């Protein structure tokens, strides 16, 4: 049996899966938590990886490993390879103003022109999550730190680099490796030219630090000290697409810390509205996606309001009628990325005595989450990308109530595969391609399809109030 390892260094934790390369059979697994917060020293990722891999029995017997990771985070290294400052994660919104500056600057002061120029350059319009905006924030607010930066990496790049035996201060900056999927979320790599846009890096940071090599699909540029090959890895959404074996016509709705609607496209996309980011995937195609800052923690907030368990929240929601008798939750609880409202707050609308019940609040929360994601799906459809199959994954997908409500809001059946660590599994599948010469097909049993009568009034009442929110904290 040839074993491979897949790693998911996510926002909340590190997961390691060890699988048989040919069949995909799970052999063992391990997990370790990351610290909370939107600013974290990368050493915490390494510590969690060591604990997770030890819990999984170690990597001494694997022939290849690959890392999937949270996208966009800014990891800055000095000339020795030491971390300059704690990494800013994708969900750190302090660079929202920097994003606006960059858009207007590229457009000569005109925001619309700037948004179009950015979309045509990198397939995306800058928002606070993209690395390029965090570099501008660094240059503006911490110029002394910015002056020390000699290399910029992403979370999965940095962890792969450490896996190869480099760091934390050996000066091996030339050994940094990334992949096209994660590079496409930086804001300075183009899916159209398949290369870095150093001019945009200049615009943001005022300098040209070293950037990781971009590995192609199925390419290995490094090895573990044991000799096992290390894949180029992938951004978390691209790794999940590999884990799900997605193809054209497939759309994944991933419900974790964030909410992500992603599709496979044969061609790169450019959306000047900024609703859809035009990323690359890990297999030579493209992965346009709409990402929300708010995901399953909307369910956490509703549980806290009602002081109930997840199951009790679901039971309450299903006991209320579709549309919650006019009660609508706009769930911009941590600001929002899609639509771009980084300083927005959440709100309930339509509250009356008749719908002031726990059941109505629960229903409004689940429907608000579904509507938020459905807006992202609409944006993808507007780009002409076909949607033939909707796949629901992520921790929030474990909610039976959300599985039942989602088809009524999306107005199409929802496919729910068996629970799994699809980012880590996608990384493991990429690792398997290094030893098998191509991506394997791994059978998965237990997929369930949920269907339900469309409830267009739910989307309609949400659309009436979703913009009635403050986009600045007051």
C-alpha positions, 0 to 999 in steps of 0.5 A: 500500500502506497500512502500519501498525506494531505494537510489542511492548514485552515483558519481554525485548525490543522488537519492531517489525513493519511490515505491509500494513494490508489483507493483513497481509503483513510488510514489515519488522521489527526487534528490540532487547533489554531489560536483564535484571531485574525492576526497570528504568528505563523509559528502557531501553524507549524506547532499545530501541524506537528501536533496534528501529524503526530496525532495521525501517526507521523509522516515517516511512511508516506511517499508524498504530501501536499498542503491545502491552506487558507487563502490570502494571508500575508506572511512577511519574511526578512532576508534570513527567512524570519517572520517580520510580523504576525500574519494578517489572515484573510478575514482581517478587515483592517485593509479595507481602506487600502483596497479602496485606495488601490482600486482608485489609484489604478483607475486614475482616481475613478473607482469604476475604471479602477475596478475594471482595470483590476478585474482585467489584470487579475480577474478580481477587484481588491477587497480586504481579504486579498494579500495585495491590500494587506501589503498596502496597509503594511506600507502605510501603517508599519513602514519600518516592518515593510522596509524589512520585508524580503519575501512574501508568502501565503500560509500554505506556502510557508508551511510547505517551506517548513515541511521541506526543512527550511526556516525559520531563519535559514535564508532559503527564500529561493525555496519558497513554492506555491501553486497557481490556485493560491497565487491567484488570490494574492492580487498580484498574479494573473490567471490570464498571463499565468504570471506575477504582476510585479507592477501591482506589487510595486503599487501596493508595497512600493518594493519587489520582494521575493515571491514563491515559485509557482508549481504547475498541476502535479509538479513537485519542487521539494521533498521531506527530509525522509525523501517523500515528495511535497506537492505544490499544494493549493488554496483551500477552495481549490483543494476542496474542489480536488477532494470533491473531484469537481468538473465543469457544471459543478458548483460547491457551496462550502459552509465553514468560517466563511461561506464560499460558492465556487465553480469550475470554469474552462476559461478565466473570468473577470467581474468588475462588480467584484462579486466574483473573484476570478481564481485559478484552480489546482488542476489547470482550469479556473475557479471563479468564486464568491466568498462571504466573510460570514458562514457557519458562525451565523448559526453560532450567533443564532444559537447564542441568541436563543441559548440552544444547541445546534439540533435545537436551533434546527428543530426551531427553524423547521417549526417556523414557516418559510419566510419566517412570517416576514422576519428577515436576518441580514447576517453581515455579523463581521462585515461582509466581503460579498457584497463588499461591506467590510464595516457593515453590521447585521440586522433583523428586519420585519420584527412584529409581535407575531414573529417574535418567537425563537422559532422565527428567529432561528428560521430567519438566521438559516434563511439569511445564511442561505440567501447570502450564499444564493446571492453569490451563486447568482453572481456566478451565473451572471458570468455565464458559468453553467450550474448543473450540480450544487454540492454542499460541504463544510461544517455548517453543512452538518445542519439537517435543517440547513440541508432542508432549507437550502434547496428551497432558497437556491431553487434547485436540489442540493447534493450533500456528500458524506462528511469529510475533510475535503480540503485535506482530502484534495491535498492528499489526492494531489499528493497521490498524483505525484506517485501515480502519475495522475489524479486518482478517482476515489469512490465515496459512498453515502451521498444524499440529495435534498430537494424542496419546493422553491420559495422565491418569496424568501429571496424577495423579502431578503433582497428588499432589506439587505442593503439597509445596513450601515457600512461604517461602525457608528 
